Amino acid sequence: MLDSWYELYEASGVYQLSLGELAMIAIGLLLLYLAIVRKFEPLLLLPIGFGGILANIPGTGLTDPGGMLDAFYTLGISTGIMPLLIFLGVGAMTDFGPLLANPKTLFLGAAAQFGIFATVIGALVFTELGWMNFTITEAAAIGIIGGADGPTAIYVSSMLAPQLLGAIAVAAYSYMALVPLIQPPIMRLFTTKKERQIRMVQLRHVSKTEKILFPILLLLMVAMVLPAAVPLLGMFCLGNLMREAGVVDRLSDTAQNALINIVTIFLGLAVGSRLQADQFLVPSTLGILALGMVAFAFGTAAGVLMAKALNLMTKEPINPLIGAAGVSAVPMAARVVNKVGLEANPQNFLLMHAMGPNVAGVIGSAVAAGIMIQFLG
């Protein structure tokens, strides 16, 4: 009888639970707290946190080959399908109007990607100095965090550094959620009060024809130069074309709502499955978190400085604050820009102006991802 009870105890999660797994369950609970109580990126952090808890309960077989979480990861992330479907939905929710009304803001979105490449170089330098230990593909996957685009970070890391996926995804979405805390000090540091008070002229009206042609032309132009960027950018442009064409409202509505919501659940659980103790509780995780913050800060600063540079060459003044929206945390970064602008001038409404570089940042991060995959994949 005692033997039976002992066998039952040996089969229990309590007996098999390691300290590392216990620590990861605590991290999963922390992510749930951030999602539910603090409302930090709840749509992703909630399923990621819950998936992390499931992945660290011993004896379930969920992350074993053929297990549910392993199947989500293998079918949805290893193949790249889930991040691409997320991009389809994001495209369907995106309005290119502010970007088309003020094309100069495309340069701000491009400049904000500087953080990605600066972080890659920094990771390699630190590795050479012996402070860190990242390969060039791992450094590239970490650098994408600076684009502040979760699906892109997941897509690139699944292609270049799948062993780092969990840490990169958590860092990417955590920093996206912390945009209101991270960006304002950087924006104020690189601008004067007078610059923050600059009022921009009203945007011109963008025709329906322009909005329909833009995603098609954008895809063709990028595809001819950088084919590796086509999967991400292609799905983004398809979603936007469905939105603007006006003839497939049902498809556009599905992409914006039902499809993206369903995929988000499975994507979060799949990413959570990579938060296993033996993969996450390693020294490289701290390096990823630190470099991710550097990438994000560099991207924000580069966008602001590019806006200041454009002011030296253009007649119509640009409020440098909108350069911070060049990171593709849509639309949170644009809202933060608007808030800081209103603090400097209560009549200064920058939201629609900031949406131009914000959307350009999505394009820029997809192009940067394509460059990394084409040359390192």
N, C-alpha and C positions, 0 to 999 in steps of 0.2 A: 504493500500500500504506500509506504514511504517512498519507494522507488518511483512509483507512478507520479506522486506529487512532485518529486524532484525533476523527473523528466518534463513535466508540465512547466515547472519553473525555468528549466534550461531553454525551453522553447519560447519563453515569454520575451517581450521586448525589454523588460527591466534587466534581465540577465545579460542580454546581448548588447545592450546600449553602451557605447564607448563615450569617453569624455568629449571626444571630438564631435560625435553625433549629437550629444547633449548641447554642446556649444552652438552647433548649427541650428538646432531646433530653437534655441534662444534667439539666434539671429533672424530666423523665420518669423518668430513672434514679434521681434522688433520691426520688421518690415510690415507686418500686419498693423502694428501700432501706428507707424508712420502713415500708412494708407487710410486707416479708419479714423483715427483720432486727429492726426495732423493734416490729413487729406493731401499728402504728397503723392502725386501720380497714382491715385488709387486704382485706376483701371489696369495698371500693370503690376504695381507693387503688391497688390492683394493676391492675385494668382501666383506671382513669383514667390512670395513669402509662404503661401500655403503649399505650393509645390516643393519648396525647400524643406518644409516640415515633413511632408510625405516621403521625400527622398532620403531622409535621415532616420526614419523609423525602421529599425532592423527587422529582418525576417519577412518583410512584405513582398519582396520580389518585384516591386514596382519599377525599379531602375535596372533590373536584370535584363539581359537580352530577351525580347518578347514581352516584357512587362509593359504596363500601360504608359508610364512616363517615358520609358525608353522608346516606345513606339511613337509617341508624340514628337520626341526629339529626332528620331531617325527619319520619320516621314515628313515632318514639317520644317525642321531647322537644318538638318544635314543637307537636305535637298534645296534649301533656300526658299521653299514655297511660302511659308508663313510670313516672313518679312516682306516678300514681294506682294502678297495679298494685302498686307497692311498699307503698303505704298499705293495700291490701287484705291483703297478707301480714302487715304489722305489726299490723293489727287482729286477725287470726287468732291472733297470738302474744300478745296483750295480755289481761291479767286485770284487769277493772275492780273486782274485789273490794275491794282496799285503799282505793280511792277511795270506793266505796259505804259501806264500814264507817266511814269518817271523812270525811263530805262537806266538812268545813271545809277540807280540803286542796285543794279546788278553787280556793279563793282564792289559795293559794300558787302554783299553776300559772298563774293569771291574772296575778299580780303579777310573775312572772318574765318575762312578755312586755313589761314596761316597757322593757327594754333595746332591744327592736325599735323602739319609737316614739321613744325618746330618741335613738337613733342616726340615725333619719331626720331629726329636727330638727337634730341636730348637723351632719350632712352638708350640710344646706341653709344653716346658719349659716356653716360654713366656706367654702362656695361663695360666699356673699354677701360674705365677707371677702376672697375671692380666693385662699384657701389651697388649695382644691380646685375641681373643675369637674364637679359632678354635677347632673343634672336631678332633679326630684322623683320620677320613676318609677325612676330609677337608685338614688336614695337609699333608696326603699322596698324595692327588691330587695336592697340591701346590708344593710339593717336586719334582714331576716328571718334572717340568719346568727345573730343573737342568740337565736333560738329553739332553736338547736342541733339542728335537724332537717334533715338533708341533702335528703331528697326534697321537703320543703316549699320549701327554698331554691331547688332546681332548678326546681320548678314555677313559683314566683313570678318568678324571673329570666327564665325562658323566655317568660313572658307580658308582663313589663314592661321587661326590659332584656336581651334575648338576646345582645347584644354583650358583656356582662359575665359570661355564664354560666360560662365556664371558671374565671375568677378567683374568682367567688362559690362555685362548687362545691368548689374546692380549699380555700378558706378555711374553708367550713362543715365539711367532713369533717376537716380538719386540727385545727380547734379542738375538734371532738367527740372526736377521738383524744387530745387533750391535756387532757381534763377532769381526770384525776388530778393534773395539774401546776398547772392554772389555778385550780381551785375551792378547794382547801384553804386557801391563804393568805387568800383573800377571806372564807371562812367563819370563820376564826379572828379576822380583823380586826373583824368585826361582831358577835362573840359573846364572852361571858366564859366562863371555864372552868366556872363554876357552871351557866351555861345549857347548855353542851355536855354536862354530866353529867345533864341531866334525863332521867328514864326515863319512857316513855310506857306507858299501860295496853294490855293485849292487845286486839287488834282483835276486834270482834264477828263472828259467823258471818253471811255474806251468802247468802241463799237463791238457788236456781237461778232462780226466777221473777224476782227483782230483776235478776239478771245478763242475763236474756233481754229484759226490758222496757227496761232502761237504754239500749242503743244505739238502739232504735227511738224512744224518747221524746227522746233527745238530738238525733237527726237532725231530728225534726219541729220541735223548739223552735228550733234554729238556723236551719233552712230558712225558717221564718216571718219571721225577723228579718234574716237575712243569706244570701240565696240564693247569692252568689258563693262561700261556704264549702262549699257542698254537694258539689261534686266530690271534694274531699279528704276531708271528714268522712264523706261518704256511703260511700266505699269503705272507710274505716276502720271504720265501724259495721257494714257488711256483713260484713267479715272477722271482726269480733268476734261478730256474731250467729251466723255459721256455727260458730264455736268453741263458743258457749254453748248453742246449740239442741240439740245432741246427736243430730241426725237426719241430718247431712250430714258425717260424720266424714271421708269420702274427699275432699270438697271442701275442708274445713278443713285436712287434712293436705297437700293439693296446694298450697294458698295459702301455708302456712307453710314449705314445703320446695321442691318442684320449681319452682313458678311464680316465687316470689320469687328463687330462685337464678338461674334463666334470665334474668329481667328485669334482675337486678343486673349480669350480664355485659354485656348490650347497653347498659344505662344508663351503665356505666362507660366503655365504648368511645365512646359517643356524646358524653359529657361531655369525654373526652379529645380528641375531634376539634375541640373549641373551644380547645384549648391551642396554637393556631397562633401563631407568633412575632409576626405583625402585630397580633394581638388581645390577646395576653397581656403582651408586653414594652412596656408603655405606663405612663406615670406613674400612671394611675388604679388600676393593680393594687396599688401600695403603699398607696394610700388605702383600697382595699377591705380589705386585710389589717389595716390599723390600725383602721378603723371596725368591722370584724368582731370584733376583740378587745374593743373598747370595749362593743359590744352584748352580748357574752357576759358580760363582767364586771358590767355594769349589771344584766343579768337575774339573775345569781347573787345579787348584793347585794340586789336588790329582793325576791326570794323570802325571803331570811333576815330582812329587816326586816319583811316582812308577817307572818311567823310570830311575831316579837317583838310586833307590834301585836295579833295575835289573842290572845296570852297575857294582855293587859290586859283582854280582854272575855270570856274563857271560863274555866270552872272547871277543866276538865281541862288540865293543862299540856302545851304543845307544845314539843318540842325544836327551837329555831330552825334547827338544822342541816338539817332536812328541807326547809326552804324552798329550799335550794340545788338540790334535785332538781326544782324547778319548771321548769327548762330541760328540754327533751324529749329529752335524750340517754339513751334507754332501753336497758338498765338501768344503764348505766355511772355516771350521776350518783347513782343510789340506792346503788350499791355504794361510791362515794366517801364519801357521807354516813355510811354504816354504818362505814366504816373510821375516819373522823375521830371519830365517836361512841365507838368502842371505845378509841381512844387516850385519850379523856378519862375513860372509865369502862368497864373490861373486861367489865362485866355489861350494857352498854347496847347492845342489838341493835335497830338502827333500820331495817334493810333493808325490811321489809314496810311500816312506817310511811312510809318515803320513797317507796315505789312509788305511793302515792296522788297526791302532787303530781307525780311523774314522769309518770304517765299523764295527769294533768290538764294537764301542759305540752304533751303531744301535741295535746290538744284545743285548748288556748290558741293554739298556733302555727298550727293550721289555721284558727281563727277570725281571727287576726291577718292571715293570708294572704288570707282572704276579704275583710276590710276593705280591704286594700291594692288588691286586684284590682277590687272593686266601685267604689271611688272614683277609682282612677287608671287602670284598665285600659281 
